[in-house]
Amino acid sequence: MLNLALSGCCGKLCRAVAEYIQTQADIRVFCGIDPGHTLPGVTFPFPVFPSFAAVQGAKPEVILDCSHPKALPGLLEYALREHIPAVVATTGYGETEFQLLDQAAKHIPVFYSANMSLGIQLLKELAQKAARVLGESFDIEIVEAHHNQKIDAPSGTAYLLADAVNKALAAPRDYEFNRQAKREVRKKSEIGFHAIRGGTIVGEHSVIFAGFDEVITLTHSAGSKRLFAAGCVAAVRFVLDKPAGRYGMEDLVQLCCE
């Protein structure tokens, strides 16, 4: 039985993971970590600690983090000290956080993805292929929609898709987030971002290629957080026996295709 620590266990994604794990015979939630460590009307069937520094007793075998960028330093400090693999599914990271992930990956296996959906990984690959064929003559826009409780905008997945598209272009483009502040014609050298927040939208992402008299749109729509939970658990199983290094969804997809 694989013992998993859930960082950010009071959050929606971690609760979906905990629920999904109840259907799995080979894994259990060993403990949860959350600064609030309580949620009105919710009880957890595992111990919950306010921080990794407060974890008592035996240690987990893998850490899954779906929390907040501020939690990363303490999480990695604990993972490095105890030599525990980490799966990180938190968005809103900047250069500092990515540097911390890279440094930790020199000593332990670190799996990071801004989106844990296999479908999003496929969308990324399709968008890259479209960019190679169309990108030099087509305008590229990315539209994403999420529920009204999501804090960061654009989403981490929107950046993931834009970065993938940019890698496929002969000349990388600049990211444009605030076109309404300008009165000028759209530049060919940009990728536009558009973030929608409302209701209970789980997650929708579209990459639009707009050319002369034709538009091609690649879209992924998430119906529930269960699909992300399944991806998180697949990543946990994947990283368990890996050597130190940085891993992502492309590595997991490649394994599935072998």
C-alpha positions in Angstrom: 0.0 0.0 0.0 1.5 3.3 -1.1 1.3 6.1 1.5 0.6 9.5 0.0 0.8 13.0 1.7 -1.7 15.5 0.3 -0.4 19.1 0.4 -3.4 21.5 0.3 -5.8 18.8 1.3 -8.6 21.4 2.0 -8.6 22.5 -1.6 -11.0 21.3 -4.3 -8.5 19.3 -6.3 -7.0 17.6 -3.3 -10.4 16.6 -2.1 -11.2 15.2 -5.5 -7.9 13.2 -5.3 -8.8 11.9 -1.8 -12.2 10.8 -3.1 -10.7 9.1 -6.2 -8.1 7.3 -4.1 -10.9 5.6 -2.2 -11.6 3.6 -5.4 -7.9 2.5 -5.7 -6.7 -0.6 -3.9 -3.0 0.1 -3.9 -2.8 3.7 -2.5 -4.1 5.6 0.5 -3.9 9.1 1.9 -1.4 8.9 4.7 -1.8 12.5 5.9 -2.9 15.9 4.8 -1.1 19.2 5.1 -2.9 22.5 5.0 -2.3 25.8 6.9 -6.0 26.0 7.8 -6.2 22.3 8.5 -9.9 22.5 9.0 -12.8 23.0 6.6 -16.3 23.8 7.9 -18.6 20.7 7.5 -15.8 18.5 6.2 -14.0 15.7 8.1 -11.0 13.9 6.8 -10.4 10.2 7.4 -6.6 10.9 7.8 -4.6 13.2 10.1 -4.1 16.8 8.9 -1.2 18.9 9.9 -0.8 22.7 9.4 2.7 22.3 7.8 5.3 19.7 6.9 7.3 20.8 9.9 4.4 19.6 12.1 4.2 16.1 10.5 4.7 13.5 13.2 5.5 9.8 13.2 6.2 7.8 10.0 6.8 9.6 6.8 4.9 9.3 3.5 6.3 7.7 0.4 5.2 10.4 -2.1 4.0 14.0 -1.7 1.3 15.4 -3.9 1.0 19.2 -3.8 -2.2 21.0 -5.1 -1.9 24.0 -2.8 -0.4 27.5 -3.1 2.9 28.7 -4.4 3.8 29.9 -0.9 3.8 26.2 0.3 6.6 25.1 -2.1 9.7 26.0 0.0 8.5 24.2 3.1 7.3 21.2 1.0 10.6 20.8 -0.9 12.7 21.3 2.3 10.8 18.4 3.9 10.9 16.3 0.7 14.7 16.8 0.4 15.4 16.1 4.1 13.4 12.9 4.0 14.3 12.0 0.4 10.6 11.7 -0.8 9.5 12.1 -4.4 7.2 15.1 -5.1 4.4 15.5 -7.5 3.5 19.2 -7.9 0.2 20.3 -9.5 0.1 23.9 -8.3 -0.2 26.8 -10.6 0.7 30.5 -10.3 4.5 29.8 -10.1 7.1 32.4 -11.1 10.8 32.1 -11.9 11.7 31.7 -8.2 9.5 28.6 -7.8 10.7 27.0 -11.0 14.3 27.4 -9.8 13.4 25.7 -6.5 11.9 22.8 -8.5 15.0 22.5 -10.6 17.3 22.6 -7.6 15.3 19.9 -5.8 15.2 17.7 -8.9 19.0 17.3 -8.6 18.4 15.2 -5.5 14.9 13.8 -5.7 12.4 13.0 -8.5 10.1 16.0 -9.0 7.0 15.7 -11.3 5.5 19.1 -12.3 2.6 19.9 -14.5 0.3 22.9 -14.6 -2.4 20.6 -15.8 -2.7 16.9 -14.9 -5.0 15.9 -17.7 -3.8 13.5 -20.4 -6.2 15.3 -22.8 -4.5 18.6 -22.2 -1.1 17.0 -23.0 -2.6 15.8 -26.3 -4.0 19.3 -26.9 -0.5 20.7 -26.3 1.0 18.3 -28.9 -1.7 19.1 -31.5 -1.3 22.9 -30.9 2.5 22.5 -31.5 1.8 20.6 -34.7 -0.6 23.2 -35.9 1.9 26.0 -35.0 4.6 24.3 -37.2 2.2 24.2 -40.2 0.2 27.5 -39.7 2.0 29.6 -37.2 4.0 31.9 -39.5 1.0 33.1 -41.3 -1.8 32.7 -38.7 -2.6 34.8 -35.7 -2.7 32.8 -32.4 -5.0 33.5 -29.5 -5.5 31.5 -26.3 -8.8 31.6 -24.4 -9.4 29.9 -21.0 -12.4 29.8 -18.7 -12.5 28.7 -15.0 -14.8 29.0 -12.0 -15.2 32.3 -10.1 -13.0 31.1 -7.2 -9.8 30.7 -9.3 -7.2 33.3 -8.2 -4.5 33.3 -11.0 -5.2 34.5 -14.5 -4.3 33.5 -17.1 -4.3 29.9 -16.0 -1.1 27.8 -15.7 -2.4 25.7 -18.5 -2.8 28.7 -20.8 0.9 29.5 -20.2 1.7 25.8 -20.8 -0.1 25.8 -24.2 1.5 29.2 -25.2 5.0 28.0 -24.3 4.5 24.8 -26.3 3.3 26.8 -29.3 6.2 29.2 -29.0 8.7 26.4 -29.1 7.2 25.2 -32.4 7.5 28.6 -34.1 10.6 29.8 -36.0 10.4 33.1 -34.3 8.9 33.1 -30.7 6.1 35.6 -30.1 5.4 38.0 -27.2 2.5 37.4 -24.9 -0.2 40.1 -24.9 -2.6 40.2 -21.9 -4.2 43.7 -22.0 -5.1 44.6 -25.5 -7.9 46.9 -24.3 -5.4 49.3 -23.0 -4.1 50.0 -26.5 -5.6 51.5 -29.6 -3.5 49.9 -32.3 -3.6 47.1 -34.9 -2.8 43.6 -33.6 0.8 42.7 -34.1 1.8 39.5 -35.9 4.5 39.0 -33.2 2.1 38.3 -30.3 0.0 35.6 -28.8 -3.1 36.9 -27.1 -4.4 35.6 -23.8 -8.0 35.9 -22.6 -9.2 34.7 -19.2 -12.9 34.1 -18.3 -14.0 33.6 -14.7 -17.5 32.6 -13.8 -19.8 30.2 -12.1 -18.5 26.6 -11.6 -16.6 26.2 -14.9 -14.1 23.4 -14.2 -11.7 24.4 -17.0 -11.9 25.1 -20.7 -8.9 25.9 -22.9 -8.9 26.8 -26.6 -6.0 27.6 -28.9 -7.2 29.6 -31.9 -5.3 29.9 -35.2 -6.9 32.7 -37.3 -5.8 33.1 -40.9 -7.1 34.5 -44.1 -10.7 33.5 -44.4 -10.3 30.5 -42.1 -10.1 29.7 -38.4 -8.9 26.5 -36.7 -9.8 26.1 -33.0 -8.4 23.3 -30.8 -10.4 23.0 -27.5 -10.3 20.9 -24.4 -13.2 21.0 -21.9 -13.0 19.4 -18.4 -16.3 18.1 -17.1 -15.1 17.5 -13.5 -12.0 17.6 -11.3 -12.1 13.8 -11.3 -10.1 13.6 -14.5 -7.3 15.8 -12.9 -7.4 13.6 -9.8 -6.9 10.5 -12.0 -3.9 12.2 -13.7 -2.4 13.2 -10.3 -2.6 9.6 -9.0 -1.1 8.3 -12.3 1.8 10.8 -11.8 2.3 9.6 -8.2 2.6 6.0 -9.3 4.9 7.1 -12.2 7.4 9.1 -10.0 7.7 6.6 -7.1 10.6 4.6 -8.4 12.2 7.2 -10.7 15.8 8.6 -10.2 16.3 12.2 -9.3 15.2 14.6 -12.1 12.4 16.8 -13.5 9.5 14.9 -15.0 6.2 16.0 -16.6 3.1 14.9 -18.4 5.0 14.2 -21.6 7.0 11.6 -19.7 3.9 10.0 -18.4 2.2 10.0 -21.8 5.3 8.5 -23.4 5.2 5.6 -20.9 1.5 5.0 -21.6 2.3 4.7 -25.3 5.1 2.2 -24.9 
